[in-house]
Amino acid sequence: MNRFSQLLAVAALATFFASQARLNSQENRAAAKTPTELLAALRASNAELLLKQQKTLQKLEEMKLQADQLRILAKRS
């Protein structure tokens, strides 16, 4: 390893350890300390995900309907 690579590696490690950013695994542990809290957090995130999926599905169904209507109109002309 040349001198520049060593300095770069040391700077990267120093930046990593000096940063105050929390990792995802640390956030999960800090957010829910008991199994009951963890379960409640998981249920809430699952409910949000299901809502997003329902909205996406609705948009896709609307797009399919519009595409079908365009196909019908294209066949007529």
N, C-alpha and C positions, 0 to 999 in steps of 0.2 A: 504494500500500500504506500502510495506516495504521501507526502506531507499534506497536500491539499485535501486528499480524500479523508485523511485522519481528522483534520480540522473540521471538515464538513460533517463527518459522522459525530464528532463530539458536539458540535453546534446543534445538530438535529436532536441528539439525545437530551441536551440541556433544555432545548425548547420544549420537547415532549414532557419532561419531568417538571418543568417550571410552569406549564400551562395549568390553569385552574379548571379546565373543561372536565366535565364528568363523563365517564363512559356510560354506554347504554346499560350495561349490567349493574353499574353502581346506581343509576337512576331507579331501576326497578326495585332494588333492595331498599333504597331510601324512601321510595314512594309508598310501599306497602310493607309494613313490618310484621304483621300477623297474617296467617293464612286467610282469615276472613277478609281483611283489607285487600289482600292480593286477589282473592276471588271477586270481590266487588270491583276492583280496578279492571280485571279481565272481562267481566260482564259489561262494564261500561264501554271498554274499547271494542268489544265484539258488537255491541249495539250500534256504535258509530259506524263500524265497518259494514254491518248489514244495511244500514240506512244509505250509505254511499253506494253499495251494490244495487239496492233497489232503484235509486235515482239513475244509475248508469244503465240498468236494464230497461227502465222506462225510456230513456233517451235512445237506446238502441232499437227498441220496438217502434218508436216514432220515426227513426231514420229508415227502418225497413219499410214501414208503411209509405213513406214519401218516395222511396226508391221504387216500390211496386207501382205507385201512381205514375211516376215518370216513365216506367216501362210501358204502361198502358197508353199513355199519351204519345210515346214515341212510335208505338205500333200503329196508331191511328193516322199519323202524318206520313 
